[in-house]
Amino acid sequence: MIDGRFVIGVLWGLDLVKEERHLFGLCSRTQWEEIMDPLALHLPKVPRQTFVEWVGETIPLSFWAKAFDERQRAKDSSHNAAIRALAFKCIRILWRCWTDRQPYGETRYLLTLQKRHSPVVA
């Protein structure tokens, strides 16, 4: 089964292809790059930019997003790099909400972070 989170992230330019990953169990990273490189010129920039801007606007409204941004900035990440990292997380959260057919709930997500001992809520 193809992992839709990964596909959406790659096509929107929010996900990174990791070297050791054998994508979908079908092809190696090199083969995947051969497929994606021609597509890179045609990737939609407006959805990616809109998503990244929306994520940036959520920082003052979300406890965990603000904490995540502060942790990223403490690691000497630029503002844009911190926002992209947050967008990377948000697209996975939205994917999970969509596949579970559940609305996003800040409280539920914070409880999940606590349960997993995330440093964001420590």
Secondary structure, DSSP 8 states (H G I E B T S, - for coil): ---HHHHHHHHTT-----TT--BTTTB-HHHHHHHHHHHHTT--HHHHHHHHHHHHHHGGG-HHHHHHHHHHHHTT--HHHHHHHHHHHHHHHHHHHHHHT----HHHHHHHHHHTT-TT--
